[in-house]
């Protein structure tokens, strides 16, 4: 069976999960513990980043490389168009999603966490003691802003990211007004990349991710709740409803992720 080494709340892992589900492939999720778990990922793939896909004797790292591998080895329900223009648009949009949308969304989410106490505590694991949730919720915004400078998510960077994302979400909404998908009349890699990498702007609602119920459907204030972008988020909801498999669909493929074991 295909194994996916992942972080459950990684938007790049979600991009790959969307593709696997669309193609109807069974897979086992292996949750990687940040830090120590990445040692095992390095042993397997020669690098520490997730997602990493293991298919029998083949190991593939990087979400784009995984997508290309899956389309080559499992050609049913292709995600890369054959038409030259559609193929070019698909590949260009996927690269934009990887290098811009995913990164900006992470910065915007950090800003949302610093602004919104409820959102901040909602991202904590369900088993987190109430005392710890209280401490996290009480962290002053000024301190979070200061910490953000160290990860490239200071107030200025967050505002810039949110401003760019507003323009991006408007553009995506306009593209989808009269079109079922971003490129052509069937889903492509562009759709799954944009849907997955927009996860931090607004987490998908429904039984798709192993995450606190209170976090589902929530997102960055000013982006996730702006009616101007309803066309985009409604499109994404339909994409999930049509193709993303719920956690309970099959015990073998989409159960809660198995923790990685370090020998």
Rosetta silent file (secondary structure, phi, psi, omega in degrees, C-alpha in Angstrom):
SEQUENCE: XXXXXXXXXXXXXXXXXXXXXXXXXXXXXXXXXXXXXXXXXXXXXXXXXXXXXXXXXXXXXXXXXXXXXXXXXXXXXXXXXXXXXXXXXXXXXXXXXXXXXXXXXXXXXXXXXXXXXXXXXXXXXXXXXXXXXXXXXXXXXXXXXXXXXXXXXXXXXXXXXXXXXXXXXXXXXXXXXXXXXXXXXXXXXXXXXXXXXXXXXXXXXXXXXXXXXXXXXXXXXXXXXXXXXXXXXXXXXXXXXXXXXXXXXXXXXXXXXXXXXXX
SCORE:     score description
SCORE:     0.000 S_00000001
   1 L     0.000  146.365  175.634    0.000    0.000    0.000 S_00000001
   2 E   -63.546  137.730  175.914    1.096    3.574   -0.644 S_00000001
   3 E  -117.237  135.385  179.514    2.414    5.309    2.475 S_00000001
   4 E  -117.370  109.301  174.452    2.289    9.067    2.925 S_00000001
   5 E   -81.656  124.448 -164.024    4.692   10.561    5.453 S_00000001
   6 E  -154.424  168.813  159.049    2.991   13.793    6.440 S_00000001
   7 L  -108.468  130.549 -176.774    1.897   16.443    8.897 S_00000001
   8 L   -58.681  -38.259 -178.680   -1.889   16.280    9.198 S_00000001
   9 L  -100.830   29.441  172.714   -2.209   20.075    9.171 S_00000001
  10 L   -90.803  126.542 -179.469    0.332   20.611    6.395 S_00000001
  11 H   -68.499  -29.892  178.069   -1.229   22.290    3.379 S_00000001
  12 H   -72.685  -34.039  172.841    1.318   20.632    1.078 S_00000001
  13 H   -66.649  -37.374  179.495    0.370   17.238    2.518 S_00000001
  14 H   -64.885  -37.000  174.971   -3.274   18.127    1.942 S_00000001
  15 H   -55.803  -45.236 -179.524   -2.529   18.837   -1.709 S_00000001
  16 H   -69.567  -40.217  179.404   -1.209   15.277   -2.075 S_00000001
  17 H   -62.133  -38.208  176.849   -4.113   13.756   -0.117 S_00000001
  18 H   -60.506  -42.206 -179.487   -6.572   15.478   -2.461 S_00000001
  19 H   -67.565  -44.613  178.718   -4.820   13.931   -5.461 S_00000001
  20 H   -59.514  -43.796  179.860   -4.697   10.468   -3.905 S_00000001
  21 H   -66.704  -41.999  179.637   -8.407   10.634   -3.081 S_00000001
  22 H   -59.762  -40.670 -179.555   -9.330   11.938   -6.530 S_00000001
  23 L   -80.137   -6.404  177.836   -7.513    9.031   -8.151 S_00000001
  24 L    71.733   30.967 -177.724   -9.153    6.588   -5.751 S_00000001
  25 L   -93.735  135.496  175.506   -5.843    5.247   -4.440 S_00000001
  26 L   -78.894  141.007 -179.948   -5.629    3.572   -1.053 S_00000001
  27 E  -154.309  157.776  177.654   -2.908    4.914    1.190 S_00000001
  28 E  -112.775  128.311  178.214   -1.766    4.914    4.784 S_00000001
  29 E   -86.238  131.564  176.630   -0.967    8.183    6.498 S_00000001
  30 E  -119.264  109.456 -176.017    2.130    8.183    8.704 S_00000001
  31 E   -76.918  127.229 -178.015    2.256   11.229   10.941 S_00000001
  32 L   -97.117  124.658  176.416    5.765   12.615   11.341 S_00000001
  33 L   -74.608  122.101  179.748    6.657   14.168   14.671 S_00000001
  34 L   -53.374  135.298 -179.187    8.396   17.482   13.975 S_00000001
  35 L    93.927  -96.524 -174.042   12.059   17.192   14.860 S_00000001
  36 L   -64.728  -37.614 -179.789   12.758   13.611   15.913 S_00000001
  37 H   -66.964  -25.831 -179.069   10.348   12.076   13.400 S_00000001
  38 H   -72.691  -14.871  173.243   12.044   13.901   10.574 S_00000001
  39 H   -63.191  -43.066  178.791   15.180   11.855   11.216 S_00000001
  40 H   -66.326  -38.652  176.567   13.294    8.835    9.905 S_00000001
  41 H   -60.264  -40.010  178.618   12.055   10.837    6.919 S_00000001
  42 H   -64.172  -40.657  178.174   15.690   11.712    6.160 S_00000001
  43 H   -59.746  -37.415 -175.738   16.656    8.030    6.312 S_00000001
  44 H   -79.477  -43.238 -168.126   13.941    7.209    3.815 S_00000001
  45 H  -116.588  -11.118 -177.395   14.174   10.135    1.407 S_00000001
  46 L    82.300    6.255  174.978   17.454   11.960    1.972 S_00000001
  47 L  -149.730  166.711 -169.633   15.671   15.131    3.101 S_00000001
  48 L  -104.334   -3.303 -174.409   13.614   16.183    6.121 S_00000001
  49 L   -86.700  150.904  171.309   10.569   17.846    4.581 S_00000001
  50 L  -112.641  155.269    9.074    7.104   16.338    4.210 S_00000001
  51 L   -82.731  153.808  170.674    5.172   15.152    2.345 S_00000001
  52 E  -130.032  132.152 -179.367    7.110   12.058    1.285 S_00000001
  53 E  -109.602  133.315  176.791    5.392    9.251   -0.588 S_00000001
  54 E  -119.069  120.589 -178.049    6.571    5.638   -0.441 S_00000001
  55 E  -128.520   98.238 -173.619    5.148    3.269   -3.042 S_00000001
  56 L    57.934 -118.666 -178.391    6.677   -0.201   -2.778 S_00000001
  57 L   -91.663    4.163 -177.388   10.377    0.423   -3.494 S_00000001
  58 E  -102.343  132.048  177.127    9.911    3.974   -4.776 S_00000001
  59 E  -121.405  129.121 -177.897   10.292    7.007   -2.511 S_00000001
  60 E  -130.755  127.218  174.927    9.303   10.473   -3.721 S_00000001
  61 E  -107.143  160.048  179.585    9.664   13.750   -1.835 S_00000001
  62 L    82.246  129.873 -173.823    8.087   17.159   -2.604 S_00000001
  63 H   -62.755  -36.268  179.445    4.386   17.579   -3.322 S_00000001
  64 H   -69.677  -44.347  178.135    4.883   18.505   -6.982 S_00000001
  65 H   -62.303  -37.307  177.472    7.182   15.560   -7.654 S_00000001
  66 H   -64.158  -43.420  179.262    4.680   13.287   -5.903 S_00000001
  67 H   -59.622  -45.395  179.902    1.859   14.630   -8.093 S_00000001
  68 H   -63.558  -41.024  178.961    3.886   13.980  -11.252 S_00000001
  69 H   -62.427  -47.408 -178.025    4.773   10.481  -10.058 S_00000001
  70 H   -63.079  -38.499 -179.677    1.164    9.600   -9.269 S_00000001
  71 H   -70.695  -30.022  179.344   -0.056   10.840  -12.635 S_00000001
  72 H   -77.200  -43.689 -174.827    2.642    8.844  -14.422 S_00000001
  73 H   -85.721  -24.309 -179.536    2.261    5.600  -12.470 S_00000001
  74 L  -128.794   76.734 -169.560   -1.532    5.760  -11.983 S_00000001
  75 L   -72.972  -11.584  176.196   -2.791    7.355  -15.224 S_00000001
  76 L   -62.353  140.454 -177.550   -6.504    6.789  -14.575 S_00000001
  77 L    55.145   62.860 -177.340   -8.201   10.131  -13.904 S_00000001
  78 L   -62.282  148.814 -179.649   -5.228   12.225  -15.094 S_00000001
  79 L  -113.681   -2.748  175.999   -4.542   15.548  -13.410 S_00000001
  80 L  -112.742  116.207 -177.936   -2.160   17.019  -16.028 S_00000001
  81 L   -62.342  154.026  174.799   -3.949   18.099  -19.242 S_00000001
  82 L   -92.782  -28.845  175.715   -2.702   16.955  -22.632 S_00000001
  83 L   -59.988  132.329 -172.318   -3.902   20.064  -24.464 S_00000001
  84 H   -58.704  -47.212 -177.094   -0.867   22.372  -24.770 S_00000001
  85 H   -67.001  -45.481  179.959   -2.554   25.561  -23.529 S_00000001
  86 H   -64.959  -37.678  177.995   -4.371   23.873  -20.647 S_00000001
  87 H   -62.807  -45.165  178.963   -1.204   22.008  -19.662 S_00000001
  88 H   -61.424  -44.579  178.603    0.766   25.249  -19.586 S_00000001
  89 H   -63.927  -40.495 -179.443   -1.873   27.026  -17.497 S_00000001
  90 H   -61.967  -50.134 -177.898   -2.122   24.080  -15.124 S_00000001
  91 H   -65.722  -38.577  178.978    1.620   23.862  -14.501 S_00000001
  92 H   -66.128  -43.387 -178.825    1.978   27.624  -14.135 S_00000001
  93 H   -68.579  -35.667  178.360   -0.899   27.865  -11.657 S_00000001
  94 H   -65.399  -41.703  178.463    0.417   24.912   -9.647 S_00000001
  95 H   -65.273  -39.492  177.069    3.843   26.556   -9.368 S_00000001
  96 H   -62.842  -42.539  179.857    2.207   29.831   -8.308 S_00000001
  97 H   -62.095  -43.149 -179.192    0.200   28.017   -5.647 S_00000001
  98 H   -65.595  -47.319 -170.290    3.325   26.307   -4.302 S_00000001
  99 H   -90.296  -15.333 -178.089    5.628   29.309   -4.281 S_00000001
 100 H  -124.431  -61.516 -174.509    3.165   32.081   -3.411 S_00000001
 101 H   -58.150  -45.856 -178.054   -0.273   31.010   -2.189 S_00000001
 102 H   -64.144  -42.362 -178.259    1.026   28.416    0.281 S_00000001
 103 H   -70.455  -45.883  179.676    3.659   30.713    1.784 S_00000001
 104 H   -63.765  -36.790  179.600    1.405   33.774    2.011 S_00000001
 105 H   -63.861  -38.684  177.958   -1.369   31.693    3.579 S_00000001
 106 H   -63.717  -41.161  178.012    0.978   30.553    6.343 S_00000001
 107 H   -66.017  -40.602  179.720    1.924   34.159    7.139 S_00000001
 108 H   -65.350  -38.229  178.483   -1.728   35.224    7.108 S_00000001
 109 H   -64.327  -41.763  177.742   -2.634   32.389    9.480 S_00000001
 110 H   -58.357  -42.693  177.416    0.101   33.479   11.884 S_00000001
 111 H   -62.536  -39.366  177.903   -1.384   36.959   11.820 S_00000001
 112 H   -64.497  -36.894  178.862   -4.838   35.514   12.464 S_00000001
 113 H   -66.577  -36.682 -179.509   -3.524   33.556   15.430 S_00000001
 114 H   -73.473  -27.905 -177.489   -2.001   36.670   16.960 S_00000001
 115 H   -86.905  -30.275 -168.706   -5.217   38.659   16.467 S_00000001
 116 L  -120.375  109.276 -177.336   -7.797   36.053   17.476 S_00000001
 117 H   -63.034  -41.193 -178.879   -7.548   34.285   20.842 S_00000001
 118 H   -63.504  -43.436  178.292  -10.239   31.718   19.979 S_00000001
 119 H   -63.865  -38.350 -178.391   -8.512   30.765   16.733 S_00000001
 120 H   -61.898  -45.139 -179.205   -5.182   30.531   18.573 S_00000001
 121 H   -77.366  -23.449 -179.260   -6.465   28.021   21.114 S_00000001
 122 H   -69.179  -27.141 -178.360   -8.467   26.116   18.485 S_00000001
 123 L   -78.276  -10.300  178.152   -5.314   25.022   16.633 S_00000001
 124 L   -72.199  148.775  177.156   -4.055   23.238   19.738 S_00000001
 125 L   -55.764  150.105 -176.133   -4.578   19.456   19.883 S_00000001
 126 L   -59.073  -31.547 -176.435   -7.850   18.374   21.469 S_00000001
 127 L   -80.451   -0.257 -179.123   -6.015   16.687   24.353 S_00000001
 128 L   -62.749  127.146  179.857   -4.268   19.920   25.383 S_00000001
 129 L   -58.474  148.083 -179.373   -5.047   20.644   29.068 S_00000001
 130 H   -57.969  -34.403 -179.628   -7.284   23.624   29.700 S_00000001
 131 H   -62.324  -41.035  179.273   -4.516   25.259   31.738 S_00000001
 132 H   -68.253  -40.981  177.573   -2.174   25.209   28.732 S_00000001
 133 H   -58.732  -39.944  179.569   -4.935   26.534   26.466 S_00000001
 134 H   -63.993  -39.480  179.233   -5.425   29.381   28.922 S_00000001
 135 H   -65.289  -46.685 -179.366   -1.721   30.233   28.856 S_00000001
 136 H   -62.793  -43.089 -179.964   -1.583   30.163   25.054 S_00000001
 137 H   -65.171  -26.330 -176.347   -4.737   32.243   24.770 S_00000001
 138 H   -88.986   -4.072  179.389   -3.349   34.805   27.194 S_00000001
 139 L   -60.080  125.669 -178.169   -0.097   35.409   25.289 S_00000001
 140 L   -61.868  143.607  178.784   -0.072   39.137   24.494 S_00000001
 141 H   -58.666  -36.045 -178.786   -0.427   40.029   20.841 S_00000001
 142 H   -60.674  -38.140  179.292    2.669   42.222   21.128 S_00000001
 143 H   -69.194  -40.858  177.473    4.758   39.186   22.089 S_00000001
 144 H   -64.127  -38.034  176.529    3.400   37.139   19.192 S_00000001
 145 H   -62.618  -40.184  179.315    4.171   40.014   16.846 S_00000001
 146 H   -65.311  -43.995  178.337    7.717   40.091   18.184 S_00000001
 147 H   -62.965  -31.963 -178.965    8.103   36.335   17.726 S_00000001
 148 H   -63.060  -28.593  178.228    6.757   36.722   14.191 S_00000001
 149 H   -59.541  -35.786 -176.930    9.792   38.787   13.192 S_00000001
 150 H   -71.723  -18.013 -179.098   11.952   35.710   13.721 S_00000001
 151 L  -117.764   19.649  178.530    9.943   33.602   11.264 S_00000001
 152 L    71.265   25.916 -178.893    9.321   36.251    8.626 S_00000001
 153 L  -131.449   42.714  173.709    5.815   36.940    9.892 S_00000001
 154 L   -69.322  171.479 -176.178    6.111   40.300   11.580 S_00000001
 155 H   -53.192  -41.204 -179.029    3.159   42.720   11.395 S_00000001
 156 H   -66.912  -42.109  179.336    4.319   44.299    8.136 S_00000001
 157 H   -65.839  -39.273  179.216    4.855   40.909    6.459 S_00000001
 158 H   -64.591  -45.604  179.166    1.483   39.665    7.676 S_00000001
 159 H   -61.819  -42.823  178.453   -0.335   42.754    6.377 S_00000001
 160 H   -61.840  -43.057  179.471    1.419   42.477    3.023 S_00000001
 161 H   -62.045  -43.570 -179.136    0.519   38.779    2.798 S_00000001
 162 H   -66.189  -39.114  178.578   -3.125   39.468    3.617 S_00000001
 163 H   -63.782  -43.131  178.732   -3.325   42.287    1.066 S_00000001
 164 H   -66.413  -39.644 -179.724   -1.879   40.071   -1.670 S_00000001
 165 H   -65.291  -33.757  176.320   -4.180   37.206   -0.703 S_00000001
 166 H   -60.341  -44.037  178.096   -7.212   39.480   -1.003 S_00000001
 167 H   -65.850  -40.656  179.592   -6.239   40.188   -4.595 S_00000001
 168 H   -64.498  -43.145 -179.025   -5.528   36.498   -5.225 S_00000001
 169 H   -67.740  -35.797  175.847   -8.849   35.351   -3.779 S_00000001
 170 H   -64.212  -44.129  179.738  -10.709   37.938   -5.835 S_00000001
 171 H   -62.429  -44.229  178.934   -8.916   36.754   -8.989 S_00000001
 172 H   -63.102  -41.182  178.942   -9.679   33.095   -8.215 S_00000001
 173 H   -61.509  -41.395  179.202  -13.326   33.930   -7.527 S_00000001
 174 H   -65.956  -39.636  178.748  -13.614   35.713  -10.866 S_00000001
 175 H   -62.900  -27.852 -173.420  -12.029   32.780  -12.712 S_00000001
 176 L   -99.192    1.305 -177.818  -14.585   30.430  -11.164 S_00000001
 177 L   -57.982  -47.288 -176.726  -17.749   32.462  -11.748 S_00000001
 178 L  -118.567   18.007 -177.297  -18.663   30.608  -14.954 S_00000001
 179 L  -130.556  138.305 -178.790  -16.198   27.704  -14.818 S_00000001
 180 L   -73.705  -27.345 -178.720  -16.368   24.449  -12.853 S_00000001
 181 L  -140.458  168.714 -175.570  -12.577   24.231  -12.487 S_00000001
 182 L   -70.500  -31.981 -179.971   -9.561   26.494  -12.829 S_00000001
 183 L  -135.284  113.401  176.936   -8.338   24.855  -16.054 S_00000001
 184 L    75.879 -164.458 -174.154  -10.736   23.081  -18.408 S_00000001
 185 L  -106.346    6.464  175.126  -13.831   21.082  -17.554 S_00000001
 186 L  -132.843  157.206 -179.522  -12.250   18.424  -15.328 S_00000001
 187 L   -63.027  144.001  177.207  -10.129   18.740  -12.174 S_00000001
 188 L  -131.279  177.503  177.064   -6.405   19.206  -12.691 S_00000001
 189 H   -56.069  -33.242  178.583   -3.303   19.560  -10.562 S_00000001
 190 H   -59.256  -43.805 -179.243   -3.999   23.313  -10.479 S_00000001
 191 H   -63.162  -45.724 -176.114   -7.291   22.735   -8.651 S_00000001
 192 H   -71.712  -32.786  176.302   -5.831   20.401   -6.061 S_00000001
 193 H   -66.923  -48.475 -178.774   -2.816   22.635   -5.466 S_00000001
 194 H   -64.852  -42.914  179.944   -4.939   25.763   -4.973 S_00000001
 195 H   -63.532  -46.105 -178.152   -7.499   23.933   -2.810 S_00000001
 196 H   -68.699  -42.193 -173.673   -4.858   22.329   -0.596 S_00000001
 197 H   -82.376   -4.143  171.986   -2.596   25.337   -0.261 S_00000001
 198 L   -93.905    6.000 -175.350   -5.472   27.646    0.667 S_00000001
 199 L   -58.105  -37.403 -177.210   -6.143   25.491    3.743 S_00000001
 200 L   -74.145  -19.338  175.765   -4.559   27.964    6.155 S_00000001
 201 L   -71.200  -43.175  176.602   -6.784   30.782    4.925 S_00000001
 202 E  -152.639  118.173  179.909   -9.835   28.750    5.870 S_00000001
 203 L   -67.997  139.870 -178.872   -9.734   25.195    7.145 S_00000001
 204 L   -64.035  141.916  174.868  -12.127   22.894    5.280 S_00000001
 205 L   -85.881  154.008  178.489  -15.364   22.057    7.014 S_00000001
 206 L   106.976  175.945 -171.706  -16.417   18.441    7.205 S_00000001
 207 L   -88.086   54.426 -174.083  -14.833   15.090    8.215 S_00000001
 208 L  -105.465  -27.841 -175.093  -11.670   15.349    6.135 S_00000001
 209 L  -124.791  146.900  175.971   -8.895   16.153    8.586 S_00000001
 210 L   -82.418   87.678 -174.206   -7.915   14.811   11.994 S_00000001
 211 L  -150.643  161.799 -179.921   -8.266   18.159   13.741 S_00000001
 212 L   -57.981  136.605 -179.621  -10.364   19.770   16.477 S_00000001
 213 H   -57.628  -36.589 -176.168  -14.003   20.158   15.456 S_00000001
 214 H   -66.705  -14.961 -178.846  -13.994   23.746   16.680 S_00000001
 215 H   -91.693  -20.570 -175.668  -11.341   24.604   14.084 S_00000001
 216 L   -65.711  134.083 -179.659  -13.181   23.261   11.033 S_00000001
 217 L    80.648   -2.280  178.829  -14.536   25.967    8.790 S_00000001
 218 L   -96.680  162.521 -179.709  -12.574   28.660   10.640 S_00000001
 219 E  -169.000 -157.935 -175.277   -9.819   30.769    9.202 S_00000001
 220 L   -74.579  121.002  177.489   -8.102   34.111    8.966 S_00000001
 221 L   -57.496  138.179 -178.741  -10.426   36.974    9.945 S_00000001
 222 L    90.695  -14.266  176.002  -10.984   39.339    7.040 S_00000001
 223 L  -119.079  -56.175 -176.388  -10.311   36.616    4.469 S_00000001
 224 L   -67.259  -26.524 -174.597  -12.217   33.481    5.463 S_00000001
 225 L  -108.212   11.108 -179.314  -15.338   35.430    6.423 S_00000001
 226 L   -88.076  122.092 -176.903  -15.415   37.992    3.586 S_00000001
 227 H   -64.471  -17.439  178.821  -18.447   37.452    1.339 S_00000001
 228 H   -61.939  -25.157 -175.811  -16.469   38.760   -1.633 S_00000001
 229 H  -106.348   16.929 -179.144  -14.670   35.406   -1.765 S_00000001
 230 H   -59.177  -37.535 -179.664  -17.716   33.162   -1.348 S_00000001
 231 H   -57.961  -43.614 -179.792  -17.419   31.953   -4.951 S_00000001
 232 H   -66.455  -49.958 -175.464  -13.950   30.589   -4.261 S_00000001
 233 H   -69.639  -32.374  174.182  -14.728   28.932   -0.941 S_00000001
 234 H   -65.374  -39.000  176.042  -18.010   27.478   -2.267 S_00000001
 235 H   -61.738  -44.186 -179.472  -16.021   26.025   -5.187 S_00000001
 236 H   -65.240  -38.903  176.732  -13.520   24.527   -2.781 S_00000001
 237 H   -60.555  -40.476  179.111  -16.317   23.040   -0.671 S_00000001
 238 H   -67.035  -38.581  178.502  -17.735   21.368   -3.797 S_00000001
 239 H   -61.637  -43.261  177.525  -14.315   20.014   -4.734 S_00000001
 240 H   -64.862  -46.147 -178.240  -14.003   18.454   -1.284 S_00000001
 241 H   -62.280  -35.045 -176.766  -17.528   17.066   -1.353 S_00000001
 242 H   -80.655  -33.289 -168.014  -16.996   15.516   -4.783 S_00000001
 243 H  -129.296  -26.066 -177.986  -13.508   14.079   -4.400 S_00000001
 244 L   -79.693  129.657 -179.334  -12.019   14.234   -0.894 S_00000001
 245 L   -82.591  133.317  177.073  -12.642   11.040    1.057 S_00000001
 246 L   -68.224  158.867 -177.482  -13.895   11.503    4.648 S_00000001
 247 L   -56.327  -33.926 -175.325  -11.794   10.071    7.452 S_00000001
 248 L   -88.544    3.954 -174.132  -14.324    7.308    8.090 S_00000001
 249 L   -61.196  -49.486  177.872  -14.601    6.210    4.444 S_00000001
 250 L  -142.421  135.184 -178.647  -12.182    3.293    4.757 S_00000001
 251 L   -64.861  -28.569 -174.428  -10.310    2.084    7.783 S_00000001
 252 L   -81.437  -29.084 -172.193   -7.270    1.223    5.688 S_00000001
 253 L  -108.120  -34.103 -171.306   -6.731    4.490    3.877 S_00000001
 254 L  -130.799   36.321  172.389   -8.143    7.409    5.780 S_00000001
 255 L   -78.162  178.580  177.266   -8.200    6.563    9.434 S_00000001
 256 L   -57.074  144.060 -174.234   -6.434    8.795   11.919 S_00000001
 257 L   -61.384  142.220  176.015   -2.768    9.057   10.977 S_00000001
 258 E   -82.554  131.753  179.302   -0.381    6.440   12.357 S_00000001
 259 E   -69.035  145.206  179.674    2.482    7.932   14.328 S_00000001
 260 L   -70.934  144.367  179.040    5.912    7.346   12.896 S_00000001
 261 L  -106.835  129.435  179.671    8.056    4.803   14.702 S_00000001
 262 L  -102.462  121.383  179.493   11.738    5.499   15.297 S_00000001
 263 L   -79.428    0.000    0.000   13.936    2.414   15.533 S_00000001
